[in-house]
Amino acid sequence: MYALASAKDPESAVDEARLSGLLGRASTGDADAWREIVRLYARRVYAMAFSRLHNRDVSEEIAQSVLATVAVKVGTGAYTEQGRFEPWLMRVTMNRIRDEARRRGRQATPTDPVALADMREDDGAAAGAGDSNRLGALRAAIETLPDADREVLMMRHHGQMGFKEMAEMLGEPMGTLLARHHRALRKLKDLLAVQEDHGTRGAAPGRVEKAS
Amino acid sequence: MTNSNHRNSFNPAGDDPAALEPELAALDAALDELARRDAASTGPGFEDRIAVAAILVVDAAGVVLEPGHWVPPSALVCVSLFLV
């Protein structure tokens, strides 16, 4: 049995046969099957969007749009289940997030605390409101990472993807993604150390240079 | 939604928690915590709204919703109430 949800929440793990059955029922309009598919994937799609776009409404819009795309493809028979549903779903998700990020001009998200605070006010229900200092610093550091590093972290942690799925989705060797994730963690660690150092010296926290 | 504490960068199968050095493992766990918080930040009825939208799309054979167009949550709540 190939665990489609490998390396993720065991409670949400779904094996290929079960997922195939769900998709088959969903394609005929079985409401219970759709609810189950949504239960399995919608929060992961939402979390990935939220980690990048920092806005609840926009993230829910993307989750809805992605699942609507899935529904159209599955419901009209345009998607043929071949055991690659999850990488396909996540590819649709990543494309929608990238499109939205481009549309919103968020490629260069500010890391200055004042600018971030302004952004939160603009967004209304934005990320970070209830974060501890530690998580807030982590969130700010992630924002300074290059897109490729940020995306691998987003897929791994918010998307709960296994490296095998990420490799399938991106068409890259699994070793490359393992190395990229490791490198991204190291960069984050260094960025957080710089932030901490600035904090202990009394400099403005949260302002770190874009990592290379 | 929770992530296994046993996965790490060098072992996607998640059965060897010792493969990452401790500082990176702690960071890995912190990222999981951040992801859990973000996933839990949805408003009430989130999954119901998404499911109803998907069901509507299938029922309408892809006519009701085109990908990229959003149905406001308030409209979906109305539809949900109607369906119930």
Boltz contact constraints between the chains, C-beta under 6 A:
constraints:
  - contact:
      token1: [A, 7]
      token2: [B, 7]
      max_distance: 6.0
  - contact:
      token1: [A, 7]
      token2: [B, 12]
      max_distance: 6.0
  - contact:
      token1: [A, 7]
      token2: [B, 14]
      max_distance: 6.0
  - contact:
      token1: [A, 9]
      token2: [B, 1]
      max_distance: 6.0
  - contact:
      token1: [A, 9]
      token2: [B, 2]
      max_distance: 6.0
  - contact:
      token1: [A, 9]
      token2: [B, 3]
      max_distance: 6.0
  - contact:
      token1: [A, 29]
      token2: [B, 58]
      max_distance: 6.0
  - contact:
      token1: [A, 29]
      token2: [B, 59]
      max_distance: 6.0
  - contact:
      token1: [A, 31]
      token2: [B, 55]
      max_distance: 6.0
  - contact:
      token1: [A, 34]
      token2: [B, 51]
      max_distance: 6.0
  - contact:
      token1: [A, 34]
      token2: [B, 54]
      max_distance: 6.0
  - contact:
      token1: [A, 34]
      token2: [B, 55]
      max_distance: 6.0
  - contact:
      token1: [A, 35]
      token2: [B, 51]
      max_distance: 6.0
  - contact:
      token1: [A, 38]
      token2: [B, 47]
      max_distance: 6.0
  - contact:
      token1: [A, 38]
      token2: [B, 50]
      max_distance: 6.0
  - contact:
      token1: [A, 38]
      token2: [B, 51]
      max_distance: 6.0
  - contact:
      token1: [A, 39]
      token2: [B, 47]
      max_distance: 6.0
  - contact:
      token1: [A, 42]
      token2: [B, 47]
      max_distance: 6.0
  - contact:
      token1: [A, 42]
      token2: [B, 50]
      max_distance: 6.0
  - contact:
      token1: [A, 43]
      token2: [B, 1]
      max_distance: 6.0
  - contact:
      token1: [A, 43]
      token2: [B, 39]
      max_distance: 6.0
  - contact:
      token1: [A, 46]
      token2: [B, 42]
      max_distance: 6.0
  - contact:
      token1: [A, 47]
      token2: [B, 35]
      max_distance: 6.0
  - contact:
      token1: [A, 47]
      token2: [B, 38]
      max_distance: 6.0
  - contact:
      token1: [A, 47]
      token2: [B, 39]
      max_distance: 6.0
  - contact:
      token1: [A, 50]
      token2: [B, 38]
      max_distance: 6.0
  - contact:
      token1: [A, 51]
      token2: [B, 38]
      max_distance: 6.0
  - contact:
      token1: [A, 61]
      token2: [B, 70]
      max_distance: 6.0
  - contact:
      token1: [A, 63]
      token2: [B, 50]
      max_distance: 6.0
  - contact:
      token1: [A, 64]
      token2: [B, 50]
      max_distance: 6.0
  - contact:
      token1: [A, 64]
      token2: [B, 53]
      max_distance: 6.0
  - contact:
      token1: [A, 64]
      token2: [B, 70]
      max_distance: 6.0
  - contact:
      token1: [A, 65]
      token2: [B, 67]
      max_distance: 6.0
  - contact:
      token1: [A, 65]
      token2: [B, 68]
      max_distance: 6.0
  - contact:
      token1: [A, 67]
      token2: [B, 50]
      max_distance: 6.0
  - contact:
      token1: [A, 67]
      token2: [B, 54]
      max_distance: 6.0
  - contact:
      token1: [A, 68]
      token2: [B, 53]
      max_distance: 6.0
  - contact:
      token1: [A, 68]
      token2: [B, 57]
      max_distance: 6.0
  - contact:
      token1: [A, 68]
      token2: [B, 65]
      max_distance: 6.0
  - contact:
      token1: [A, 68]
      token2: [B, 67]
      max_distance: 6.0
  - contact:
      token1: [A, 69]
      token2: [B, 67]
      max_distance: 6.0
  - contact:
      token1: [A, 71]
      token2: [B, 54]
      max_distance: 6.0
  - contact:
      token1: [A, 71]
      token2: [B, 57]
      max_distance: 6.0
  - contact:
      token1: [A, 71]
      token2: [B, 58]
      max_distance: 6.0
  - contact:
      token1: [A, 72]
      token2: [B, 57]
      max_distance: 6.0
  - contact:
      token1: [A, 72]
      token2: [B, 62]
      max_distance: 6.0
  - contact:
      token1: [A, 75]
      token2: [B, 58]
      max_distance: 6.0
  - contact:
      token1: [A, 76]
      token2: [B, 62]
      max_distance: 6.0
  - contact:
      token1: [A, 135]
      token2: [B, 34]
      max_distance: 6.0
  - contact:
      token1: [A, 138]
      token2: [B, 30]
      max_distance: 6.0
  - contact:
      token1: [A, 138]
      token2: [B, 34]
      max_distance: 6.0
  - contact:
      token1: [A, 157]
      token2: [B, 31]
      max_distance: 6.0
  - contact:
      token1: [A, 157]
      token2: [B, 32]
      max_distance: 6.0
  - contact:
      token1: [A, 157]
      token2: [B, 35]
      max_distance: 6.0
  - contact:
      token1: [A, 158]
      token2: [B, 35]
      max_distance: 6.0
  - contact:
      token1: [A, 162]
      token2: [B, 12]
      max_distance: 6.0
  - contact:
      token1: [A, 163]
      token2: [B, 12]
      max_distance: 6.0
  - contact:
      token1: [A, 178]
      token2: [B, 9]
      max_distance: 6.0
  - contact:
      token1: [A, 181]
      token2: [B, 9]
      max_distance: 6.0
  - contact:
      token1: [A, 182]
      token2: [B, 9]
      max_distance: 6.0
  - contact:
      token1: [A, 185]
      token2: [B, 24]
      max_distance: 6.0
  - contact:
      token1: [A, 185]
      token2: [B, 27]
      max_distance: 6.0
  - contact:
      token1: [A, 188]
      token2: [B, 27]
      max_distance: 6.0
  - contact:
      token1: [A, 189]
      token2: [B, 23]
      max_distance: 6.0
  - contact:
      token1: [A, 189]
      token2: [B, 27]
      max_distance: 6.0
